[in-house]
Amino acid sequence: MVSEGEAFCPGHVTAFFVVHDDPNPRAKGSRGAGLSLSLGVQTKARVRDAPRPSIEIFVNERRQKADVTRWVTEKIVGLRSMEIRILSETSLPESQGFGVSSAAALSTALALDDALGQGLPRDELVAIAHEAEIACQSGLGDVVPASLGGMDLRVKPGAPGHAEVRTFPVTADLLLAVLGPEMPTKGVLRDPAKVAAINRVGGALVEAFSQDPTFERLFDLGNRFAEESGLANRTVLEVIHGSRMFGRATMAMLGNSIFAAGNSEQLATLYRKFGTLQRCEVDNQGARVL
């Protein structure tokens, strides 16, 4: 007999952050601030007992290796002999700062737990998804805020039990624009010079945002981070500056991409000259079983 569970996790964008290393993967992560997105990853998990265990993963109907999803699946299923099929759907591009791997990890954890009827505590499922991101070097801090929704300030890094995250409900239409090639998280986090620049700039911005955590301030501080950290290329900076006539925009960490709010039509006209465009809203619910 096949059992099925289904879940959704928002994508997530970070405007600025600080890398926090720790030998304990559940304590490792980042401090920073960002937004959860109404676009994300929707996942179905189908399970049944079988004499030989197997895991098949499909993303947008194509079989994928999907390391983060597989890590979560193997962790939750353990030694049980089961056939597992994970079916994820998303319209968000990978490696562009939109939190796709974290949304895949957490939606898989929630859907699989629902299919298995295990009833693991939600915090444990969030922690497993966070640990998968750390193990696969695909992200540091998207899982916990995406589990909560809204605008977030990550005061302390890590998974539940270690993290401290403040959230603020925000009603806003957003534009997401991809302006260049993928920026794999692993490549940035393995570069000591880039991590040093991130931490040098990001710490003061996290403190500044904690004093005045507003939607507008998120973009203003994000612009400072994008420029002073050296992560933004010339095109990204040019588009951010060009957006100021019609609203606010800042770089999505870590990607050659931006997220923006303001006069949507004027901003959209600008962004189409440089790359691809998607529209969404801030998601204030966070990850959930469907």
Buried (B, 14 or more C-beta within 10 A) or exposed (E): EEBBBBBBBBBBBBBBBBBBEEEEBBBBBBBBBBBBBBBBBBBBBBBEEEEEBEBEBBBEEEEBEBBBBBBBBBBBBEEEEBBBBBBBBBBBBBBBBBBBBBBBBBBBBBBBBBBBEEEBEBBBBBBBBBBBBBBBBBBBBBBBBBBBBBBBBBBEBBBBEBBEBBBBEBEEBBBBBBBBEBBBBEEBBEEEEBBEBBBEBBBBBBEBBEEEBEBEBBBBBBBBBBBBBEBBBEBBBEBBEBBEEBBBBBBBBBBBBBBBBBBBEEBBEBBEEBBEBBEBBBBBEBBBBE
